[in-house]
Amino acid sequence: MTDASQSQRARTGLIAGLAMFMLAPFPAMAQPVPVTPGPDAGVFISQIGDANRATVTQQAPDAAARIVQDGNANTATLTQQGSASHEATIAQEGDTNIAIADQTGDGKATLTMAQQGNRNFVDVAQNQTGSGTLSSATIFQTGDDNRIDLTQDGSDNDALLTQEGDGNQMTVNQTGAGNRLEWNQIGNGLSDLRIDQNGGQAMQITQSTVGAQFAPPPGG
């Protein structure tokens, strides 16, 4: 099996596992964790391993949070505030991974994040300013020592970010309204392209050890 096939298989397994987690009932072995709920808030947390920590603060009405961590010394911190029913799903498998997410605004923000490996880091800030639209982010990382920083500040923004390999970085800033980004990185030690979108922009990026390709997204 080629490295590319193995990488695709690993990501497929992670996505399938995340889907199963989202549908699964609360496991009996889940450990108590610090949770600060607000009115009508919903929180599901499961942790398996040692020295894991999950903290959820909900100040938004009807916000929903789902976090699962399998491994050791993983940290997940989620804050949901504002006047919309934000949704976040975070899954981490491995050791010493860190996930930080902040959702706020008058409109709804959704986040799906999964990390598989060791010492990976994700920091997401979503501020959905329009009450009639939705901003969403989907993030997958497999490997070790990867980092993703995503900021969405505006309305109707969408980002799909995937990294496969070791020591890769992504930085994305979406401001304004109607931005679309699909960014895939496959390889090791890939440089951070630092993507900025400031309204009505659509982009598809694939970067690997053989170079980077830029194109409008399918149908765009």
C-alpha positions as CSV (number, residue, x, y, z in Angstrom):
1,M,0.0,0.0,0.0
2,T,1.4,3.4,-0.9
3,D,1.9,6.3,1.6
4,A,-1.0,8.2,-0.1
5,S,-3.3,5.2,0.2
6,Q,-2.4,4.7,3.9
7,S,-2.9,8.4,4.5
8,Q,-6.4,8.4,2.9
9,R,-7.3,5.3,4.8
10,A,-6.3,6.9,8.1
11,R,-8.4,10.0,7.4
12,T,-11.4,7.9,6.3
13,G,-11.1,5.9,9.5
14,L,-11.0,9.1,11.6
15,I,-14.0,10.6,9.8
16,A,-16.0,7.3,10.2
17,G,-15.1,7.2,13.9
18,L,-16.2,10.7,14.4
19,A,-19.5,10.0,12.7
20,M,-20.0,7.0,15.0
21,F,-19.1,9.2,18.0
22,M,-21.7,11.8,17.1
23,L,-24.4,9.1,17.0
24,A,-23.3,7.1,20.0
25,P,-24.9,7.3,23.5
26,F,-22.9,8.5,26.5
27,P,-20.4,5.8,27.5
28,A,-20.5,4.4,31.0
29,M,-16.7,4.9,31.4
30,A,-16.8,8.7,30.9
31,Q,-14.9,10.7,33.5
32,P,-16.3,13.7,35.3
33,V,-15.0,17.0,33.9
34,P,-15.5,20.7,34.7
35,V,-18.5,22.0,32.8
36,T,-20.2,25.4,33.2
37,P,-23.6,25.1,31.5
38,G,-26.0,28.0,30.7
39,P,-29.8,27.9,30.2
40,D,-31.0,25.0,28.1
41,A,-27.4,24.1,27.2
42,G,-26.4,20.6,26.2
43,V,-23.0,19.0,26.8
44,F,-21.7,15.5,26.1
45,I,-18.1,14.7,27.2
46,S,-16.3,11.4,27.2
47,Q,-12.6,10.9,28.1
48,I,-10.5,7.7,28.1
49,G,-6.9,7.8,29.3
50,D,-4.9,9.7,31.8
51,A,-4.6,13.5,32.5
52,N,-7.1,14.5,29.9
53,R,-9.0,17.8,30.5
54,A,-12.1,19.2,28.8
55,T,-13.7,22.5,29.8
56,V,-17.0,23.8,28.3
57,T,-18.5,27.2,29.1
58,Q,-21.9,27.9,27.6
59,Q,-23.6,31.2,27.7
60,A,-25.6,30.9,24.5
61,P,-29.2,29.6,24.5
62,D,-29.6,26.0,23.3
63,A,-25.9,25.6,22.5
64,A,-24.7,22.0,22.0
65,A,-21.2,20.6,22.7
66,R,-19.8,17.2,22.1
67,I,-16.2,16.3,23.1
68,V,-14.4,13.0,23.1
69,Q,-10.8,12.4,24.0
70,D,-9.0,9.1,23.9
71,G,-5.4,9.1,25.0
72,N,-3.3,10.9,27.5
73,A,-2.8,14.6,28.4
74,N,-5.2,16.0,25.8
75,T,-6.9,19.3,26.4
76,A,-10.1,20.7,24.9
77,T,-11.5,24.1,25.8
78,L,-14.8,25.3,24.3
79,T,-16.6,28.6,24.9
80,Q,-20.1,29.2,23.4
81,Q,-21.6,32.6,23.9
82,G,-23.9,35.1,22.2
83,S,-27.6,34.8,21.3
84,A,-27.5,31.9,18.8
85,S,-27.6,28.1,19.3
86,H,-24.0,27.3,18.4
87,E,-22.9,23.7,17.8
88,A,-19.4,22.1,18.3
89,T,-18.1,18.6,18.0
90,I,-14.5,17.9,19.0
91,A,-12.7,14.5,18.9
92,Q,-9.1,13.9,19.8
93,E,-7.2,10.6,19.7
94,G,-3.6,10.3,20.8
95,D,-1.5,12.2,23.3
96,T,-0.9,15.9,24.2
97,N,-3.2,17.3,21.6
98,I,-4.8,20.7,22.2
99,A,-8.1,22.0,20.9
100,I,-9.4,25.5,21.6
101,A,-12.7,26.9,20.2
102,D,-14.6,30.1,20.8
103,Q,-18.1,30.6,19.2
104,T,-20.0,33.8,19.6
105,G,-22.3,36.2,17.7
106,D,-26.0,36.7,16.9
107,G,-26.0,34.0,14.2
108,K,-25.3,30.3,14.5
109,A,-21.8,28.9,14.2
110,T,-21.0,25.2,13.8
111,L,-17.7,23.4,14.2
112,T,-16.6,19.8,13.6
113,M,-13.0,19.1,14.6
114,A,-11.0,15.9,14.8
115,Q,-7.3,15.3,15.6
116,Q,-5.5,12.0,15.5
117,G,-1.9,11.7,16.5
118,N,0.3,13.5,19.0
119,R,1.0,17.1,20.0
120,N,-1.4,18.6,17.4
121,F,-3.0,22.0,18.0
122,V,-6.1,23.7,16.8
123,D,-7.4,27.2,17.7
124,V,-10.7,28.3,16.2
125,A,-12.6,31.6,16.7
126,Q,-16.0,32.0,15.1
127,N,-18.0,35.2,15.3
128,Q,-21.2,34.9,13.2
129,T,-22.5,38.4,13.0
130,G,-25.7,37.8,10.9
131,S,-28.6,36.1,12.5
132,G,-30.1,34.8,9.2
133,T,-27.0,32.9,8.0
134,L,-24.6,30.3,9.3
135,S,-20.8,30.0,9.5
136,S,-19.2,26.6,9.6
137,A,-15.8,25.0,10.0
138,T,-14.7,21.4,9.5
139,I,-11.2,20.5,10.5
140,F,-9.3,17.2,10.4
141,Q,-5.7,16.6,11.3
142,T,-3.8,13.3,11.3
143,G,-0.1,12.9,12.3
144,D,2.1,14.7,14.8
145,D,3.0,18.3,15.6
146,N,0.5,19.9,13.2
147,R,-1.2,23.3,13.8
148,I,-4.3,25.0,12.5
149,D,-5.4,28.6,13.4
150,L,-8.8,29.6,12.0
151,T,-10.7,32.9,12.5
152,Q,-14.1,33.5,11.1
153,D,-15.5,37.0,11.7
154,G,-18.5,37.9,9.7
155,S,-21.4,35.9,8.2
156,D,-22.0,33.0,5.9
157,N,-18.4,31.8,5.9
158,D,-17.3,28.2,5.4
159,A,-13.9,26.5,5.8
160,L,-12.9,22.8,5.3
161,L,-9.3,22.2,6.4
162,T,-7.4,18.9,6.4
163,Q,-3.8,18.1,7.2
164,E,-2.2,14.7,6.9
165,G,1.4,14.3,7.9
166,D,3.8,15.8,10.5
167,G,4.9,19.3,11.3
168,N,2.4,21.1,9.0
169,Q,0.8,24.5,9.6
170,M,-2.3,26.4,8.4
171,T,-3.5,29.9,9.3
172,V,-6.8,31.2,7.9
173,N,-8.7,34.5,8.4
174,Q,-12.1,34.9,7.0
175,T,-13.8,38.3,7.4
176,G,-16.8,39.8,5.8
177,A,-19.5,37.6,4.3
178,G,-19.8,34.6,1.9
179,N,-16.2,33.3,1.9
180,R,-15.6,29.6,0.9
181,L,-12.3,27.8,1.5
182,E,-11.3,24.1,1.0
183,W,-7.6,23.6,1.9
184,N,-5.9,20.2,2.0
185,Q,-2.2,19.5,3.0
186,I,-0.5,16.1,2.6
187,G,3.1,15.7,3.6
188,N,5.6,16.7,6.2
189,G,6.8,20.2,7.2
190,L,4.6,22.1,4.7
191,S,4.9,25.8,5.0
192,D,2.0,28.0,6.2
193,L,0.4,29.8,3.2
194,R,-1.6,32.2,5.6
195,I,-4.9,32.6,3.7
196,D,-6.9,35.8,4.1
197,Q,-10.4,36.1,2.7
198,N,-12.3,39.3,3.2
199,G,-15.7,38.8,1.6
200,G,-17.2,36.9,-1.3
201,Q,-14.1,34.9,-2.0
202,A,-13.9,31.2,-2.9
203,M,-10.7,29.1,-3.1
204,Q,-9.6,25.5,-3.2
205,I,-6.0,24.7,-2.2
206,T,-4.1,21.4,-2.3
207,Q,-0.5,21.5,-1.0
208,S,1.8,18.5,-0.8
209,T,5.5,17.7,-0.9
210,V,5.4,18.2,-4.7
211,G,4.0,21.8,-4.5
212,A,0.8,23.8,-4.1
213,Q,-2.2,24.1,-6.4
214,F,-4.8,26.9,-6.3
215,A,-8.2,26.6,-7.9
216,P,-11.8,27.8,-7.5
217,P,-13.9,25.2,-5.6
218,P,-15.9,22.7,-7.7
219,G,-18.9,24.5,-9.1
220,G,-17.5,27.9,-8.1
